Structures are given as structure tokens and as C-alpha cells.
Amino acid sequence: MKFMRKRGVTAIVAATVLTGTVLMSTPSWGSSTTSLTIWENYGTEQNAVALKNLAKAFTAQNPTIKINVVSEPASNYFSLLQSRAITHNGPDMAVMWTGLYALQYSGFLDGLKGGVPAADLAKMEGLQWMNPGLSGTSDPLVMPLETQFYIGFYNKSLFAKAGIKTFPTDWSQLFSACTKLKKIGVTPFTYGNGGQALGAEFYPWYDMSYMMIGNYSVGQWKSLYNGSIKWTAPANVVALANWAKLKSMGCTNPDVLTKTNNIQDFETGKAAMLMDGTWDTQQYTQKMGSNVAAFVPPFSVKPIKGVVEFPGDGISAMSYSSHKADDMKFLDFMTTAKAAQIINAAGLIPDIAGTTTSNPVNQQMLDFVSKDHMAVYPMLDNVTQVNVVNTGSSELTTVLAGQTKPQAALSKMLQTLNALPASQRGAQYAG
């Protein structure tokens, strides 16, 4: 999941039925025209641009179907969506995160099997992360909007100035690079909330994903989910201790928990690296030109060999919608070459297999897989129980800040996992 970006995670609470304006779709252009509503929580990201342009292009091809894209607040988006689903007065379609989030809300989502032709579904990548049980691809609950990389960005000119010729691939090389970057008077690694709407602090699960990539295969991540590999495993403690060393040795800004302008520091050359994702690639290339590049975070004691490439969100059809055929028609449109062009033009990577991206930094990310043959992983917080994610979101940030010991933070995550019902930590992923 990305914080929209997305992107951070807040506790997803049991919904309370809210009162307010009824948002059921109603005809607005006369009896021959259908009006559909899509809710999104993208804020000002490129995802919002892409979705609005997709809606316009769809209506241009289908003039009897008008789509209203409605921006909802990110802070309580899912509780609001769930409460409206209970009373059947929400949108026809909505942005939905993938992985366990889609499974959690599957009770009010329509599967795409039968609504979108199987041949068109086969064009899309990563459908196993939105299919029931997070396995198979035949009946996904979400039509992915884009392929996302949760990844790092760095300033090539600062690396060259510091005499760093190749990007680090493990902790020791990263620490060495940090020392060289400090000598030229820049912050090696900047952390902060980057203007994210879902939290005042930085989001630690991007970093945690790469620490767990360094320790485990993608198949072993299910063992973190079911507890057969403990969060407190020695390798995890070591990973967090190395991560905390970034700040203790001066490789980060001192105010990692409170900084709000870390993106600006990166764009203006005050900092050399930051963690982010493809939703901001176009912003960086527009402001930094050829000086910006992507990197696979080397948060491992051995050379890192995996990357987070994951369709973190997309659009779902709501089960109570009275316009199911039209909903599916729009979702099917998202599988077309025209949709891929629109998504690429917004600076994103189309999720459609075989399409390309015109942004060179986005293409670099794709090359990590196609040319460097890195293993593809999902985003860790999308395959980790939300309660555990929420505990980690509060505990892990303070590990980097030097306020909490790695063992203590991981112990709290394990305690949260153990307190869940057995159905939420079994052999199969469940919502």
C-alpha cells in the first residue's frame, strides 16, 4: 500500500454509520444517460490526474455514461467507505488498496470475473495480490491502476561529487557512501512525512520491506504473516539495528520524526537520497532532470537482490451499485491501450503487460526486474495484518530515531500478531 501514498497507514476501525449527503448514482443527463461516481483518496498525486483523465476519455467513448470522480479525505477514507457501503449510499466504484486491504473489504466489493472479459484481465499484472486468498488471478477484487515501485531516489550529481561511482548494494557500502556524502556537506538520507496526509511522521514500511527482502524470500513472507518466522527473529533485530545506525552515525537529518520538507531538501540538492515511489517520479524528473535516478534500497548484510514492484491500488466496483454493467465497462476500459497511454502521460507505469513507460527513471525501475533479474516482492504492509502494520508504524519510526530498541519494537509487533484470532494468522492470507 502506498500512502496516497501512498501514503501511510492509519488504524482502520470498525465503521460507524455516518449521516450526510446521499451519494447514490442518479441519472443526471436524462433517462438515456447514466451517472457513475468514483471515490478516490489520492489527494494531489499523479494517480488523481490519471484517474480523472481516464474518466474523461471513457465518457468521450461512451457519451451516455458520465463519471464523477470525487476526492475524499485520506485520513478516514476506508471507515467512510465502509459505513456508506453498509447503508448502500456510497459510490459505484472506489479506489481500493490491494493485498489484505482488498480481502478485508471484500464483503462490499464485486469480483471482476464475468464482468471483465478473461482475455482482458489476462493483460493485467499482479492480479494475485488482489484475488481471494491472494492466490490465483481469475476473480480479482480490484482493477489495478498502475504498476508501482516502492523504492529509493538519489541525486546522481551529489554522488559523483562525493566520488561514489557505483550505488551501494549492502549496509556496509551504504554506510561508506554516507560518510563520503557528509564530507561534501549534504544530508545523505532525508526522512520526513513528505507532506503525506495520513500521518505526521515518515512511513517506515517502505524501509521495512527492504529489510525483510534482505532476510527472506517472497514465499517466506507468509511465514511472517502466520508467525512461523517470528518478527523478533535475530536477523530482523540485526536489520533494524543497522537501520538505526543511519541516524546515529549522522547519515540522516536529526529530525526524522518531525521533518515535513524532506522532499524539498532532496529536490534542491540539500539531501542525496530519500524513500518514495513511482507516484512522485514525474515530479522529481521535472525538477531535477537527469540528476535523479532510482535505487534499490540496500538494507541488507548481503547484496540486495529484490525490489518492491506492486500494483498497490486500483478501482473496485461496489457490490451495491445499481449500475454493475457500466461499472464493469469502465473497469474493462482500464485494460486498454488508450488507458495505458493516459496512465503513462500522468508519469505512472501502466500495469498492462507489455506496455512501456516514457519516463526514464520509471523505465530504470522496470529494468531492475527485466534486465537485472531482481526478485519481485509485494509491499510488506499489504501482506501484513493491519493491526501489526499499525503497531509497526508507531514503533519502527522511533527505532530509527534512537528512542526504541529494535528488540522492543519487534516484540510489540509480535505481541500484536499473537493477539489476533487464528483466522487472521493462518496458512492462507485472509482479510
Buried (B, 14 or more C-beta within 10 A) or exposed (E): BBBBBBBBBBEBEEBEEBEEEEBBBEEEEEEEEBBBBBBBBBBEBBBBBBBBBBBEBBBEEBEEBBBBBEBBEBEBBBBBBBBBBBBBBBBBBBBBBBBBBBBBBBEBBBBBBEBBBEEBBEBBBBBBBBBBEBEEBEBBBBBBBBBBBBBBBBBBBBBEBBEBEEBBBBBEBBBEBBBBBBEEEBBBBBBBBBBBBBBEBBBBBBBBBBBBBBBBEBEEBBBBBBBEBBBBBEBBBBBBBBBBBBBEEEBBBEEBBEBBBBBBBBBEBBBBBBBBBBBBBBBBBEBBEEBBBBBBBBBBBEEBBBBBBBBBBBBBBBBBBEBBEBBBBBBBBBBBEBBBBBBBBBBBBBBBEEBEBEBEBBBBBBEBBEEEEBEBBBBBBBBBBBBBBBBBBBBBBBBBBEEBBBBEBBBBBBEBBEEBEEEBBEEEBBB
